[in-house]
């Protein structure tokens, strides 16, 4: 009976896995089900890299087959058991010349197309749009330096619902095709335009890349690197941080939305209006209800993924509900943590003074933390410069 029960359990598990796999579909611009080859190319560089990949692979296989065929033939044909005796010679100029010239020609044939692609991939001159991508633990910050969206900047973070799904164990039956790749603010660029990406980092080494574009560039604190792409297709394209950057490394996706030039211009105008609307006077004195309401939105967008919506934390993430630092009457302690970070908690200097004041005010008055304390933007501004 036990063996029958085990067989039934295995069949049930196999059926469940089969159902889950049937529900998973290819993600256009991202990974595909049972993908073995490179991503479908959206840029000329990616096409060239794909061709180069297969050219090198086939060349190496042909060399392998030829060399080992000759070797195995020689071993078998001239084996001692059929009466062959080893030749006795010291050197052969002909052989020396042949096995020097042939490998040299092979290296040249392989190096020429590889060099062509490498040089093209490094040519970031004459870009139509220049964007700085800054790696943070664990999100990307984008600043448009040139082009129609010049002056636009924002943070791109993993969608909170996907993080909650992961915290719940990532139920396969509920996973969307873009699981752990959906972000709140995708990077938007125009089609058929040369986009230069300048990479750097705020804390540790990250790496920005999108396989469909054929680009991957390290983002190193204190250094500036760059790469470029020109997408020939509109649509959504995905990547991830390609450098092990800490415990949240798996939650740092890259989403690039390629649109027409007209759509890009319209999007740029909307973003500039939103940024102008968000410009706050740091000297403004906020009322408790107003700043807590704003802080709740800031918390949901930036903090809830780790600390959870209920403020209870998870694993090494400390709880904010009933936290001694949050409850402390000395507001500077919590301000210092958000500005400078501590242990697993990254610094959040990229947030405005008002947003930092708002989220601290929210944590001090949410859940069971009914302190009645209000942190004003001026307090954050004063401590930011220390």
Helices and strands as residue ranges (DSSP letters): H 2-23, H 44-77, G 80-82, H 93-122, E 129-136, E 139-146, E 153-156, H 160-167, G 172-174, E 187-190, E 195-201, E 206-210, G 211-213, E 215-219, E 225-229, E 235-240, G 249-251, E 253-259, H 261-278, H 288-302, H 304-307, H 324-327, H 331-340, H 353-363, H 377-384
